[in-house]
Amino acid sequence: MPKISLPRYDDIILAAERLQGFITHTPVLTNTEINEALGCEIFFKCENLQKSGAFKYRGASNALLALAEHERKAGVFTVSSGNHGAALGYAGARLGVSVTVAVPSNAPAIKRNNIEASGATIVTIEPGMEAREQFATQRAETGEQFIPPYDHPDIIAGQGTATLELLKQVDNLDAVITPLGGGGLLAGACLAAQDIKVFGAEPALANDGFESLQSGIRQPAKPPRSICDGLLTQLGALNFEILQRHLSGLFVVEDRDTKAALEVIWQRLKIIVEPSSAIALAALKQEQTKFAGKRVGIILSGGNIAAEPSQPLQV
Amino acid sequence: MPKISLPRYDDIILAAERLQGFITHTPVLTNTEINEALGCEIFFKCENLQKSGAFKYRGASNALLALAEHERKAGVFTVSSGNHGAALGYAGARLGVSVTVAVPSNAPAIKRNNIEASGATIVTIEPGMEAREQFATQRAETGEQFIPPYDHPDIIAGQGTATLELLKQVDNLDAVITPLGGGGLLAGACLAAQDIKVFGAEPALANDGFESLQSGIRQPAKPPRSICDGLLTQLGALNFEILQRHLSGLFVVEDRDTKAALEVIWQRLKIIVEPSSAIALAALKQEQTKFAGKRVGIILSGGNIAAEPSQPLQV
């Protein structure tokens, strides 16, 4: 594969222009009780309220909008167990681009349903990197473009617009924390934030990113075990390079702490986020002393999880 | 009781100025799939994301901010099974006003807990209007001000700021729909909306408002049975007068339709609302042909309901 050049700040500005009117300008929420409990000011960027239910719509849309007319006509495909597939499906439906998504057989039902609802064509494959790569290689022969979930300059630039928007909505942030899975969101945040510190949060059970940054060599994905089903993939190669250059720190978080953070967000902020979103708040709590008195942005990455009232509603 | 003059549009403007920086400027959400399904454009004003978890914080804060210094020092009390009590508690804590809330013994646990968390002092009373009135009469002897949940000019004006804000956030609305319980939110909407049509939504099992408007005589509350636990009170006297003059229509909604609307909001908008909020969307669906092609604002009144993932998170 030829060496792909890393995206830069300017690419995020360009992506933000392309996405104007296409994506939802998601709100930023704050909560006095959470701030008091953690001793800092937190600004939650609600990408769970983004179209398709996740920030992934930014990158997927940017990638499709960047295609030439003949490429759009040929259609695109991807491999995704969740939010990227749905995001690409919804963006494709809007632009009239045919989208095929290979979905691993162990994908959460709600995410598979969301991909189906987007209008994308689903192909079921075995779980794991091998089946993904095999599918991608075969499918590329059809002439369709492969739009990968995270390791692609247009995807990274698109995801970076979430942080760019946050910085326009909130003055004088000291830091931004995002979840880390494949690294598109976090790498995009690193590029968008410029002088502001950016931190990542990664599940302890899927800490290949942490080990990659420690060792300087990109590590394979771990067996998929964390409740953060969106963060189980291997850190992408481009993203790894960007994180090596720009990341201020990566926090490894236990699932039980992510679960507690999820409950706080649901109960206090009154919004539905998936565990992969809540990990960033769990990381902040874990590193509370580090962020004492600071103004911290948290990107809530997605909300694709089934929810119901704790008590049945009597009708 | 001396005749209290009805609040007017100017009172809402004044309330909005008072509340500047005190309340949350809540976001407005839209959803393409819901719009397509219902054949109109819906703008959801997210008062579930308001401080204290409900629009009630607007009226409670406005009422406390309107008090003279010596009145604030004397403290206030109210009777509330839910969101008004918590709202008054939180507003009181912020302004250093002592707040006592009489809570009926049948109040939902989450709402009672929310009142407790606000810092208010709780007194448990029997359910029903009689116990409420008895408590209010006795407590008034202490010199504390009674801040009623809805039938008060400052409360109505405060609640009206939700609609005022919505009209600034969204151009060219054709109509606004709000839930109807005691009538503070709906009466406030009527005053704020001026030339725009305002509709109410009321549970079929608690339709004293509908019967009052039909008969021209304010009817007593019905036995509390609907899943819309925030909408079980009697329509207030001031609110009744305002609705008689300004309301464009009132829709009576079955609980099963409210429950379905609740699920749509949770799943599609990714926000947690209580049944009393969802009734407005259920009413819109019921009256779909009436609103075809229109731009409709819906005030999502509150989000104080316990929620959990449908599938347990495996940690």
Chai-1 contact restraints between the chains, C-beta under 6 A:
chainA,res_idxA,chainB,res_idxB,connection_type,confidence,min_distance_angstrom,max_distance_angstrom,comment,restraint_id
A,P27,B,P27,contact,1.0,0.0,6.0,A-B,restraint_1
A,N48,B,K270,contact,1.0,0.0,6.0,A-B,restraint_2
A,L49,B,K270,contact,1.0,0.0,6.0,A-B,restraint_3
A,I227,B,L313,contact,1.0,0.0,6.0,A-B,restraint_4
A,I227,B,V315,contact,1.0,0.0,6.0,A-B,restraint_5
A,D255,B,V315,contact,1.0,0.0,6.0,A-B,restraint_6
A,R256,B,V315,contact,1.0,0.0,6.0,A-B,restraint_7
A,K259,B,L313,contact,1.0,0.0,6.0,A-B,restraint_8
A,K259,B,V315,contact,1.0,0.0,6.0,A-B,restraint_9
A,W266,B,A307,contact,1.0,0.0,6.0,A-B,restraint_10
A,K270,B,N48,contact,1.0,0.0,6.0,A-B,restraint_11
A,K270,B,L49,contact,1.0,0.0,6.0,A-B,restraint_12
A,K270,B,I272,contact,1.0,0.0,6.0,A-B,restraint_13
A,K270,B,G303,contact,1.0,0.0,6.0,A-B,restraint_14
A,I271,B,I271,contact,1.0,0.0,6.0,A-B,restraint_15
A,I272,B,K270,contact,1.0,0.0,6.0,A-B,restraint_16
A,G303,B,K270,contact,1.0,0.0,6.0,A-B,restraint_17
A,I305,B,P309,contact,1.0,0.0,6.0,A-B,restraint_18
A,A306,B,S310,contact,1.0,0.0,6.0,A-B,restraint_19
A,A307,B,W266,contact,1.0,0.0,6.0,A-B,restraint_20
A,A307,B,A307,contact,1.0,0.0,6.0,A-B,restraint_21
A,A307,B,P309,contact,1.0,0.0,6.0,A-B,restraint_22
A,E308,B,S310,contact,1.0,0.0,6.0,A-B,restraint_23
A,P309,B,I305,contact,1.0,0.0,6.0,A-B,restraint_24
A,P309,B,A307,contact,1.0,0.0,6.0,A-B,restraint_25
A,S310,B,A306,contact,1.0,0.0,6.0,A-B,restraint_26
A,S310,B,E308,contact,1.0,0.0,6.0,A-B,restraint_27
A,L313,B,I227,contact,1.0,0.0,6.0,A-B,restraint_28
A,L313,B,K259,contact,1.0,0.0,6.0,A-B,restraint_29
A,V315,B,I227,contact,1.0,0.0,6.0,A-B,restraint_30
A,V315,B,D255,contact,1.0,0.0,6.0,A-B,restraint_31
A,V315,B,R256,contact,1.0,0.0,6.0,A-B,restraint_32
A,V315,B,K259,contact,1.0,0.0,6.0,A-B,restraint_33
